[in-house]
Amino acid sequence: MNFRIDLWCLATLVSVAGAAAPTEARVSSVEEAMATSPALQLDVPEPETFELQNGIRVWYLRHDRLPLVTVRAVIRAGSMWESAERQGVANLTGAMMRSGGSSKWSPDEVDEELDFLAAELGAAIGSEQGNLNLNVHSDNLEAALEIFADLLVHPTFDASRIDIEKNLIKENIRRQNDNPVQVAIREFRKLVWGADHPRARTPTVASVDALQRHDLAAFHARFVRPQNVMIGVAGNVSKKKVQKMLNEAVGGWRAEPMSFPEVPPAPDVLPRVAFAAKQVPQTTVILGHLGPRESDPNRAPGEVMMHV
């Protein structure tokens, strides 16, 4: 029905503009529309890949439409691997990688330099992945990339900023029951995985309060290492220039042995109906079960299927 209305509206607009539009521009079904419309063409650009001196894998895509460059470091780290005694450390570490300064710049100096360069830089660590993102004019890429690299490799987690980030996280925790959808998702994960499973645990105000600077430094030292990072670059900069800049910025960062904590296997999911009471004039219903793992070849088709 919506597709049919859209075609009719388009024909009406053309007629108003004075074009010789046919009086009947409607279709009777989606099948007819697909048969009479040209096929959609999607040209997906293929990025180039290369390795830095220390083995970090880089995905590069040239895009000259605007004089901008985006750089992203993706880190395999997250709350799934934090201990029960340090709940919230992944989230806080990610926030402090951006706001806590580096070995070369204090937090205020980082802010001032990025403002001067008109650069945007953000960092976050979620349940299974961390990201450090940089957006900058191509003329300022080299200077901004130096800050980006130092925050990635040598964050200092300045103590003066920790309480600020803690308070932001604790406020989100206090407000987590305001949204019934978030409540439903949180409780559903506990039913599926068990309340003590790393995939279902949620930090508390007390657990965040207990975190200290050395906890953040230890989490970073364990997971943010060259063999656990990959980098993507897209924008108005040549591949040769990117290789040179990245090797100068992080190519000397040496890998050290690392290991991941074991994550308990998924428990058997028992069929059941659970109810979380909340006095709001709406209802959230979640129906689900465990799906394929990230490495399963059926994962991507399954996600497309769910969207359809």
N, C-alpha and C positions, 0 to 999 in steps of 0.2 A: 504493500500500500504506500509506504513512504517513497519507494523508488518511483512509483507511478506518478505521485504528486510532484516530485522533483522534476521529472521530464515535462510535465504539463506546465509547471511554473517557468521553466526555461523557454518553452515555446511561446508562452505569453509575453515574456520580456522581449524576445526577438521581434514579435509582432509589433509591440509598442514602439520599438526602435525603428520601425519602418521596413524591416526585412520581409521578404515574401515567405513567411512561415506557413506551413500547411495547417489547415484547419483542424486536422486530427493528428496529434503528435503523441498520443498515449499508447501504452502497451498494456496488454491484458494480463501478463504474468512475468515473473522474474525470468523464466526460461526464454520467453520471447525477447525480453530486453537483452539478455546475454547473447542470443543468436543474432540480433540485429546491431549490436554495438561492437565497435572495434575492441580487440583484445588489449588489456592493459599490458604495457611494457615496463618492466622494472629492471633497470641496469644498475646492478650492485657493483661498485668499484672494488677491485681486489687490492688489498694493501700489500706492500712489500715487507719482507721480514729480514732482519739481520741480527747479529749478536755483537755485544760490546766486548771489550777486552777481558772482562771478568765473567763472561757468559750470560749476562742479562739479555733476554730476548726482547727485541723491539719490533713493533708493528708500525709501519710508516705509510701515510697516505697524503699525497700532494693535493692541495686544494687552494687554487689561486683566486677565487672569487672575491675574497676579502683579505686585507693585510693582517690576518690574525692567525695565531697558532694555539692549539690546545695540546697539552701534555698531561698524560695520566699514568701514574704508577699504581698498579694493582697488586695488592699484597694478600697472600693466602694466610689470613689471620682473622680471628673473631672470637666472639663470646662462647662459641661451641668448644673452644679449647681452654677456657679460663677455669680455674679451680672453684669449687663450691665456696671456699673461704675468701675468694677475691672476685665475687660477682660485681660486674660493672667496670672492671679494669680495662676491658677492651674498648668500650665506649669512651671512657675517660682518656685513655691513651691516644685514641684517634683525635679527639678534640684538642688535646694538649700538643699534639704534633704540629698543629697550626698556630695555636695561641701561646705556646710556652717558650718560644725562642729557640735559637740554635747555638752552635759553638761560635759562630761569627757575629750573630746579631741577637740583641736582646729582644723581648717581645715587642716593645715599642719601636725599636729600629726596624724590625720586620714589617710592621704596619706602615711605617713612614716610607720605607723603600718601595713597598708594593704600591702605595698610593702615588708615589713619584713616577713609577713606571706604568701607572694605570693598569695594573695587573690584578686579576682575581686569583686567589689561591685558597683552596679549602681542603680539609682532611676529615675522614671519618672511618671508623671501623665498626662493622655490623656483626652479624652472627657468624659468617664464614668468609667475609672478604673486607679488606680495607682499601681505601682509595685516597690518593693525594692528587688533586687536580689543579692545573694551572691554565689560565686563559690570559693571553697577552698579545699586544701588537708585535708583529714580526720583527720590527726594528729593535724592540726591547727584550727579545727572547733570551739572548745570552746572559744579560744581567739578571733577569727573573729566574732563569734556570739555575743559576748559582744559589739563589735563596731556596728554591724548590729542592735542590739536591741536599743542601745542608740540613733542611728540616726533615728530609727523609732519612738521612744517614746519621746525623748528629743532633737530634732534638735534645734540649736541656731540661724541659719540663719545669720551667721557672716556678718556684714555690709561690710567688706572689699571684700567679694566675690560677693555681689549682682550686682554691676555694670558689672562685668565680665559676669555673666549669662544673664543679661539684654541685653548686647551688642550682645551676641550670638543669642538670640531670635530675636532681632531687625534686625540682618543681614539676618536671615531666612525670616522675613517679607519683607524686601527689595527685596529679590530674589524670592518671591512667584509667580511673574508673568513671570519668565523665563521659567517655564515648562508648556506647553499648557494643559497637562493632569490635572495638579493641578488646573489650572485656570478653566477648564471645571467642575471639581468636586466641586470646591468652589461655582461657580455660579449656578450649578445645585441644590445644597443644599439650596441656597437662594430662588430659584424658588419653591422648594417643601415645605420648612418650613416657608418661609418669612424671610427677611433680619434681622429682630430683634429677631428671635427665638433663644434660647440658642444653639440649634443644628446647626444653620447656621452662628452664629456670628463668626467673626475672629478678633483677637487682632490687634491693630494698634501700630505704633511706639509711638504715644502719650499715649495710654493706658498703655503700658509697662513702659514707662518713669515715669508715675504717681505712679506706685506701690512702696510701702515702706515696710520696714521690718515688721512692725506691721500687714500689710495686709497678709503676708505669715504666720505669727504666728497665726492669727485669722482663716485663712483657715485650717491650720493644726489642731488647737484645735477643730474646728467644726466637721471635718470629720475623722481624724485619731484617732480612739478610738477602744478599744478591740472588741466591738460588731459589728464593721464595718470592721474587718480585718480577713482574713483567711490565713493560712500558709501551704505551701507545702515543703516537705523535701524528697530528693531522693539521694541515694548514699551509700557509704561504711560506714555505721554507724548503730548501733543497735537501735531498737525502744526504748528500755529502756533508752539508753543513750540520745537519742533525747528528750524524755519526761523530763528527769532530766535537761538537758541543757536549754530547752525552758522555763520550769517552773522557773528556776533560772533567766533567762534573761528577760522574759516578763510576767511571771505568776503573779507578784505583781502589774501589771498595771491594775488599776481599771476602770470599765466602769462608765460613767456618762450619764445622759439623753441626747439624741440628736434627731434632726429632720432634714429632708431634705426640701429645698425650693421647692415649687411647680413649676413644669415645665408645660408651656402652652400646651394644647392638639394640636395634629396635625391639621392643617387647611385643608379645602377641596382642593384637588389638581385639578386644572383646566387643561384640555387638551390643550396643546399649543406647539409651536415650538419656541425656543429662540436661538439667535445667539450671541456669544461673539467674536468680531473681533480681530484677532492677526496675524501680518504679519510673518507667518512661513510657510514653504513648507510642511505642513501636516495638517490633520484635525482630530479632536477628536469628536466622536459622542457618546452621552450618552442617552440611552432610559431607562426610569425607572418610578417607582411609589412607594408609601409607601408599605412596606412589613409587615410581622407579627412582633409583639413585642417580646422582649427578652424572656418573660415568656410564649409565645405561643408554644404549643407542635409541631406546624408545622414549627417552626423556624429552627431547625437543619435539617430536611429533605429538607427544602427550600434552605438552603445554599449548601447542597450536590448537589441538582438539578442544581443550578446555576453553580457550578464547572463542572458538567458533560456537 
